[in-house]
Amino acid sequence: MAELGLSDNAGGEKHGYRFTLAGTLSAYSISAVPVTSDQAHPRTFFSDQSLVIRESYGKAAATVNSPTVRTVSANYR
């Protein structure tokens, strides 16, 4: 799997974030938090079965009540 770039995903980490998945028979949630806490402005992410991605800046992790991630304009790409 290493040739596909998936080996680090198996450990729950990718691009400096640790991913945590929790679920039941009817719902799930996934969060992504920085692996290191030395970032000046850490950003965390949260999503669930609604497929809405939410973000939080600062020490508090993103939750279902956090603001949604702003969309990227076509000009930014």
Residue pairs with C-beta under 8 A, 6 or more apart in sequence:
1 7
1 10
8 14
9 19
12 18
12 19
12 20
13 19
13 35
16 34
16 35
16 36
17 32
17 33
17 34
17 35
17 45
18 32
18 33
18 34
18 35
19 30
19 31
19 32
20 30
20 31
20 32
20 33
21 28
21 29
21 30
22 28
22 29
22 30
23 29
27 48
27 49
28 48
28 49
29 46
29 47
29 48
29 64
30 46
30 47
30 48
31 44
31 45
31 46
31 61
31 62
32 44
32 45
32 46
33 42
33 44
33 61
34 42
34 43
34 44
41 57
41 58
42 57
42 58
42 59
43 55
43 56
43 57
44 55
44 56
44 60
44 61
44 62
45 53
45 54
45 55
45 56
45 62
45 69
46 53
46 54
46 55
46 56
46 61
46 62
46 63
46 64
46 66
47 53
47 54
48 64
52 68
53 68
53 69
54 62
54 63
54 64
54 65
54 66
54 67
54 68
54 69
55 62
55 66
55 67
55 68
55 69
56 62
56 63
56 66
56 67
